[in-house]
Amino acid sequence: MVEIAQIFNNNSALVNLGNQKQAIVKGKGIAFNKSKGSNLDTNKIEKLFYLNTKGSQENLFFLMKDIPIDVVTTTYEIIDYAKQKFNYDVLDFVYITLSDHIFGSYQRFLSDTYHESLVPDMSNQYTTEYLIASHGLDVINNNLEITLPESEIKSIALHFINARGEEKRANHLKKNGMMNINKIVKRVLTENNIFRKEENGNYYDRFMIHLQYLTGRLDDQNEDNEEFNQKLEDEMKTSYPRSFKIADEIYDQLQNKLAKKLSGSELLYFIIHIQRLTKEKTIK
């Protein structure tokens, strides 16, 4: 028996495991007629995802503000697979970026506005990430009862490529560099009349979370995908010229301040975050 900390729906819940450890559990009817504080029958657990870090616990509640629990648990299932099957270390911000991506793809699929990913294939360079993403696509389609195409594998893999790293090292570096990063980014945003408001609060906060782990990724920057990054960069520059300009300014200033070369993937993520904040429409 384990104690229920929070019920998500009849089939999933957050449980306390003791020693301040928690996990997400899934199982048909596992939380039916249950309440917070009551015991849960472990025989009904079909899937269990450990929240091993404080960051993963905090991210869970952040995600649940505006993302359905089925999407959140699907995200945790994919990341758990990466850790268990491949011993793959990821920074905790991937819970935010991957869930946000899955939810967006899910919404576009339902509204019949989904377009196949234009991300170039990099499976030769990132075999492990593509294996994780291939399994992840199966999990998404099965859990959410949709049929995303195989091209989605490339987008999922990109999240793991960008988030690879060791959380302990990231936390150490984060304390030393986060203040300067925040100062630079917020100054550029302010100069471009971008402020945190009620209507963009979630996107603003997600950008800040992404930045929290930037210093932890500095020593893991890859330079073997320049052609891939350049192609996407050119597409985004054409589609979102204002967002590109702001993101590129942040990118350049951070490189100068940190005296480190950032990967092209960082610029791409900056553009995506800025576009969401500005709500800039695509120029076709």
Secondary structure, DSSP 8 states (H G I E B T S, - for coil): -EEEEEEEETTEEEEEEETTEEEEEE-TTTTTT--TTSEE-GGG-SEEEEE-SHHHHHHHHHHTTTS-HHHHHHHHHHHHHHHHHH---B-TTHHHHHHHHHHHHHHHHHTT----------TTT-HHHHHHHHHHHHHHHHHHT----TTHHHHHHHHHHHHBS-HHHHHHHHHHHHHHHHHHHHHHHHHTT----TTTHHHHHHHHHHHHTHHHHGGG---TTHHHHHHHHHHHHHH-HHHHHHHHHHHHHHHHHHTS---HHHHHHHHHHHHHHHT-----
